[in-house]
Amino acid sequence: MDEQKAIERVKRETAYRNKYNASHYDRIATTFPLGTRERISSSGDSLNNYIKQAVLEKLERDGL
């Protein structure tokens, strides 16, 4: 029974996180040419952080 309670708790927590993220963040899917992932990874930064930083820097330069 404890296992079932744990499963239900995890489901509730996941649903809460999904609802929170949906109301606080934009999710954007992009595609890049093959090899881009390796090029970004070689910078030593995470893919997510590298892309976020590049986009935010461009928005700042463009005055948006």
Secondary structure, 3 states (H helix, E strand, C coil): CHHHHHHHHHHHHHHHHHHHHHHHCCCCCCCCCCCHHHHHHCCCCCHHHHHHHHHHHHHHHCCC
